[in-house]
Amino acid sequence: MNYSLKHNFWFGGQPVEISLPDDWDVTVCRMAADECPELGREELRKRINAPFGSPTLRELARGKKEVCIIFDDMSRGTPCEDIAEIILEQLHEAGIEKEHIRFICALGSHGTCTRTDFEKKLGSRIVREYAVFNHNPFQNCRFVGATDGGVQLYINEELMRCDLKIGIGSISPHPVNGFGGGGKIALIGTVGIETIHQLHTASLNCVISKKLSFTGCIGNLELDGMRREIEQGVRMIGLDFKVDAILDSGCRIVECTSGDPNVEYYEGAAISARLNFSDCTPKDMDVVIANANVKANEAAIALSAANSLLRPKGGALVLVDHNPTGQVVHQYGGAAGYFIGGASWRGIADRHPNVDEVVFYTPFPDLTSAMSFGDHRRVTVAETWEEVMRILAKYGAGSRAAVLPDATILAFHKT
């Protein structure tokens, strides 16, 4: 049986072809988004011009002096160019000139982007004609106050000096906030490292108090510890307008919401809950093959989601990730050596202790990326699919396998 996985979105879109034995029992966990048509620029324009809980962007822009547009980084598959071009059209129609508009990549604590990254996200024209900057969580962040929950908000100074603040991102199931999107673009993406730590701590405390499992958090709006702080923070910093795409496994925009970040978020989350969830939730699988395309450089999310489908003890997790840049530099959660790491790094630990094999299928192997998936000594790297199948040879006729078209944005209904 042959399967084609959408892949390499930022690097030409070449799919990855895999094959599994005909005598295996294989379930493909499809999501509805992959059956939806892609939105063209005119459809995007209509959705941006029909905001939730907000005047139109053109109305908001009247009389404003300085504009900042923040957008997500390469750890997200959001194709921002068409959305950004529509936003710029409306800003110019409202009388705002180019030199009063800047873009800031909302990195959070991720590594910085390059000009080629900015071109992939925004297109060459915008990079040529508008200033595009990286956020720095360690410098130039202004203290604007504390939330009712005690989170101290340090926000990008350039953003705060602008009187119109706009965000571009996407909404999908997320393990730390239920769904990504909304005000998280600013209240993680453009805050100081202290604030990033406090927001993640709020999420962790919520997980503990509500006794949620990691996989039980993905796509679950009960996980609101971080989100409550973000929604208050949005008001405190004055994030005016947000555009959120809903993506399929190939990073096509299949839906879009816009408007007040705290209002459009829930509209978009409801759509994502319909389009990014799988109708099937297979259990007790011997092998789970998890593709990582939309969030290729944060692929640990894919393994954690896939782990929940395996049989209680044993089995194999196979991560398909052909991203040539490796896993994202993570100053908050990643390793910075064998003994040191970011504030939330807990050392080299086995994240999948009940799994027989964790197989990292990539033509671009590197040890540090393997460390992102747990104890790298238990991660087997395979550079070809033939190598993967040799590793899986012990799983014979009748083995049960699940294929996840994109496990970085796919969630499963509770059973």
Residue pairs with C-beta under 8 A, 6 or more apart in sequence:
1 19
1 20
1 21
1 22
1 24
1 26
2 17
2 18
2 19
3 17
3 18
3 19
3 20
3 28
3 403
4 15
4 16
4 17
5 15
5 16
5 17
5 18
5 249
5 291
5 293
5 320
5 403
5 405
6 13
6 15
6 248
6 249
6 250
6 251
6 291
6 293
6 405
6 406
7 13
7 14
7 15
7 16
7 291
7 293
7 296
7 320
7 322
8 14
8 15
8 16
8 293
8 322
8 323
9 77
9 250
9 251
9 293
9 294
9 296
10 74
10 77
10 120
10 296
10 323
11 323
11 324
13 250
16 291
16 320
16 322
17 385
18 289
18 320
18 385
18 388
18 403
19 385
19 389
20 26
20 289
20 401
20 403
21 397
21 399
23 397
23 398
24 287
24 395
24 397
24 398
24 399
24 400
24 401
25 398
25 399
25 400
25 401
26 400
26 401
26 402
26 403
27 280
27 282
27 285
27 400
27 401
27 402
27 403
28 402
28 403
28 405
29 278
29 280
29 281
29 282
29 402
29 403
29 404
29 405
29 410
29 412
30 278
30 279
30 280
30 405
31 248
31 249
31 275
31 276
31 277
31 278
31 405
31 406
31 410
32 274
32 275
32 276
32 277
32 279
33 246
33 247
33 248
33 249
33 254
33 275
33 276
34 248
34 249
34 250
34 405
36 248
36 254
36 255
36 275
37 254
38 252
38 253
38 254
39 47
39 253
39 254
39 255
39 256
41 82
41 85
41 86
43 256
44 82
44 83
44 86
44 253
44 256
45 86
47 255
47 256
47 257
47 258
48 57
48 83
48 86
48 87
48 90
48 243
48 256
48 258
49 56
49 57
50 258
51 57
51 241
51 258
51 259
51 260
51 264
52 257
52 258
52 259
52 260
52 263
52 264
52 267
53 259
53 260
53 262
53 263
53 264
54 60
54 240
54 241
54 258
54 259
54 260
54 263
54 264
56 90
57 87
57 90
57 91
57 166
57 241
57 258
58 90
58 93
58 94
60 164
60 240
60 241
61 67
61 90
61 91
61 94
61 95
61 96
61 164
62 94
62 95
64 94
64 96
64 163
64 164
65 100
65 163
66 100
66 161
66 162
66 163
66 164
67 91
67 96
67 100
67 101
67 102
67 162
67 163
67 164
67 165
67 166
68 101
68 102
68 103
68 104
68 158
68 159
68 162
68 164
68 165
68 166
69 84
69 87
69 101
69 102
69 103
69 104
69 166
69 167
69 168
70 103
70 104
70 105
70 106
70 135
70 159
70 165
70 166
70 167
70 168
70 185
70 186
70 189
70 190
71 78
71 80
71 84
71 103
71 104
71 105
71 106
71 121
71 122
71 167
71 168
71 169
71 185
72 78
72 80
72 105
72 106
72 121
72 168
72 169
72 170
72 185
72 189
73 105
73 106
73 107
73 108
73 110
73 113
73 117
73 121
73 189
73 328
74 113
74 117
74 120
74 121
74 297
74 325
74 328
75 110
75 295
75 297
75 298
75 328
76 169
76 170
76 180
76 294
76 295
77 170
77 247
77 251
77 293
77 294
77 295
77 296
78 121
78 168
78 169
78 170
78 245
78 247
78 251
78 253
79 121
79 245
79 251
79 253
80 121
80 122
80 168
81 121
81 122
81 123
81 126
82 253
83 168
83 243
83 245
83 256
84 103
84 122
84 123
84 126
84 168
85 123
85 125
85 126
87 166
87 168
87 243
88 101
88 126
88 130
91 101
96 164
98 129
98 130
101 130
102 130
102 131
102 132
102 133
102 158
102 162
103 118
103 122
103 126
103 130
103 131
103 132
103 133
104 132
104 133
104 134
104 135
104 156
104 158
104 159
104 190
105 112
105 113
105 117
105 118
105 121
105 132
105 133
105 134
105 135
106 135
106 167
106 169
106 185
106 186
106 188
106 189
106 190
107 113
107 134
107 135
107 137
107 189
108 135
108 137
108 188
108 189
108 190
108 191
108 196
108 332
109 137
109 193
109 196
109 330
109 331
109 332
109 333
109 342
110 328
110 329
110 330
110 331
111 328
111 329
111 330
111 331
112 134
113 121
113 134
115 127
118 127
118 132
119 127
122 132
126 132
133 158
135 156
135 189
135 190
136 156
137 191
137 192
137 193
137 196
137 331
138 192
138 193
140 156
140 157
140 158
141 154
141 155
141 156
141 157
141 191
141 192
141 195
142 154
142 155
142 156
142 157
142 160
143 152
143 153
143 154
144 153
144 154
144 155
144 160
144 236
144 237
145 152
145 153
145 236
146 152
146 153
147 153
147 229
147 232
147 233
147 236
148 232
149 202
149 228
149 229
149 232
150 198
151 195
151 198
151 199
151 202
151 229
151 233
152 194
152 195
152 198
153 187
153 191
153 195
153 233
153 236
153 237
154 191
154 192
154 194
154 195
155 186
155 190
155 191
155 192
155 195
155 237
156 190
156 191
159 165
159 186
159 190
159 237
160 237
164 240
164 241
165 186
165 237
165 238
165 239
165 240
165 241
166 240
166 241
166 242
166 243
167 183
167 185
167 186
167 239
167 241
167 242
167 243
167 261
168 185
168 242
168 243
169 180
169 181
169 184
169 185
169 189
169 242
169 243
169 244
169 245
170 180
170 181
170 244
170 245
170 246
170 247
171 179
171 180
171 181
171 182
171 244
171 245
171 246
171 257
171 265
171 268
171 269
171 271
171 272
172 179
172 180
172 181
172 246
172 247
172 272
172 276
172 294
172 408
172 409
173 179
173 180
173 218
173 219
173 272
173 273
173 276
173 277
173 409
173 410
173 411
174 180
174 218
174 219
175 214
175 215
175 217
175 218
175 301
175 304
176 200
176 203
176 217
176 223
176 226
177 184
177 203
177 223
177 226
177 227
177 230
178 217
178 218
178 219
178 220
178 221
178 222
178 223
178 224
178 227
178 269
179 219
179 221
179 265
179 268
179 269
179 272
179 273
181 242
181 244
181 265
181 268
181 269
181 272
182 227
182 230
182 231
182 234
182 242
182 244
182 261
182 262
182 264
182 265
182 268
183 230
183 231
183 233
183 234
183 239
183 242
183 261
183 262
183 265
184 226
184 227
184 230
185 239
185 242
185 261
186 233
186 234
186 237
186 239
186 261
187 195
187 199
187 229
187 230
187 233
187 234
187 237
188 196
188 199
188 230
191 199
193 331
193 332
193 343
196 332
197 332
197 343
197 344
198 229
199 226
199 229
199 230
200 226
200 332
200 344
202 225
202 226
202 228
202 229
203 223
203 225
203 226
204 225
205 225
206 212
206 223
206 224
206 225
206 226
207 217
207 223
207 225
209 225
210 222
210 223
212 220
212 222
212 223
214 304
215 304
215 305
215 307
215 308
215 412
216 414
217 223
218 305
218 411
218 412
219 272
219 273
219 276
219 277
219 411
221 227
221 269
231 262
234 261
234 262
235 262
239 261
241 258
241 259
241 260
241 261
242 258
242 259
242 260
242 261
242 264
242 265
243 256
243 257
243 258
244 256
244 257
244 258
244 264
244 265
244 268
245 253
245 255
245 256
246 253
246 254
246 255
246 256
246 257
246 268
246 271
246 272
246 275
246 276
247 253
247 254
247 294
247 409
248 254
248 275
248 406
249 291
249 293
249 294
249 405
249 406
249 409
249 410
250 293
251 293
251 294
254 275
255 268
255 271
255 275
256 268
257 264
257 265
257 267
257 268
257 271
258 264
259 267
273 411
276 409
276 410
276 411
277 410
277 411
277 412
277 413
278 404
278 410
278 411
278 412
278 413
279 413
281 309
281 412
281 413
281 415
282 309
282 400
282 402
283 309
283 311
283 415
284 310
284 311
284 312
284 400
285 309
285 310
285 311
285 315
285 400
285 401
285 402
286 310
286 311
286 314
286 315
286 316
286 395
286 399
286 400
286 401
287 315
287 316
287 318
287 392
287 395
287 399
287 400
287 401
287 402
288 306
288 307
288 309
288 310
288 315
288 316
288 317
288 318
288 401
288 402
288 404
289 306
289 318
289 320
289 401
289 402
289 403
289 404
290 302
290 303
290 305
290 306
290 317
290 318
290 319
290 320
290 404
290 407
291 302
291 320
291 321
291 403
291 404
291 405
291 406
291 407
292 299
292 301
292 302
292 319
292 320
292 321
292 323
292 406
292 407
292 408
293 406
293 408
294 406
294 408
294 409
295 301
295 302
295 408
295 409
296 321
296 322
296 323
296 408
297 323
297 325
297 326
297 327
297 328
298 327
298 328
298 408
299 319
299 321
299 323
299 327
299 372
299 373
299 408
300 327
300 351
300 372
300 373
300 374
301 407
301 408
302 319
302 321
302 404
302 406
302 407
302 408
303 317
303 319
303 351
303 352
303 358
303 373
303 374
303 407
304 351
305 404
305 407
305 408
305 410
305 411
305 412
306 317
306 319
306 402
306 404
306 407
307 317
307 352
307 355
308 412
309 402
309 412
310 316
310 317
310 354
310 355
312 354
313 354
314 354
314 355
314 356
315 355
315 356
315 357
316 355
316 356
316 357
316 358
316 359
316 391
316 392
316 395
317 352
317 355
317 357
317 358
317 359
318 359
318 361
318 388
318 392
319 358
319 359
319 360
319 361
319 373
320 361
321 360
321 361
321 362
322 362
322 363
322 364
323 362
323 364
324 364
326 364
326 366
326 368
326 369
327 334
327 368
327 369
327 372
328 334
330 342
330 372
331 342
332 342
332 343
332 344
333 341
333 342
333 343
333 344
333 345
334 341
334 342
334 345
334 372
335 341
335 345
335 348
335 368
335 371
336 342
336 345
338 348
339 347
341 347
348 371
348 374
348 375
348 376
349 374
349 375
350 374
350 375
350 378
351 373
351 374
351 375
352 358
352 374
352 378
357 380
357 391
357 392
358 373
358 374
358 378
358 379
358 380
359 379
359 380
359 381
359 382
359 388
359 391
359 392
360 369
360 370
360 373
360 379
360 380
360 381
360 382
361 382
361 383
361 385
361 387
361 388
362 369
362 381
362 382
362 383
363 383
363 384
365 381
365 383
367 376
370 376
370 379
370 381
373 379
380 391
382 388
382 391
395 401
404 410
